[in-house]
Structure formats: C-alpha cells, structure tokens
Amino acid sequence: MDGKLPYSVINCFDENHIVDRFSLENIIVSGTRIKNMDDFKVFNQFARNVILR
C-alpha cells in the first residue's frame, strides 16, 4: 500500500464468520479526514459493505 498515509486493517474472524454492512464515522488519519473508501487505505479481510460517514 503506497502513499503518504498509513494503512488500516479490518480483519474479521474467518470466511465462515464474515461481518457485513457496518459503518465507520469521522475517520481521521494523520490529520486528514477520510471521506471515501478510495482514500481509506485499508487491508480488509472478511468484511463486506463497509461504509464511511
């Protein structure tokens, strides 16, 4: 994951216990507010439909 900001990790239990449809609010990384998933450098494992607000 390239770029200026560090990356985050969403790591749920396993493929049989997927987390679906959850939201994150007011994500600020190094003073920068993350407004969409394209700007949110994230390693996502076993989570679907993550919404940023």
FENTAMO-V237624 format. One line per field, one symbol per residue. burial: # if it has 24 or more other C-alpha atoms within 12 Angstrom, else .. Layout:
burial->???
//
This chain:
burial->.........#.......................#.....#.#....#..#...
//
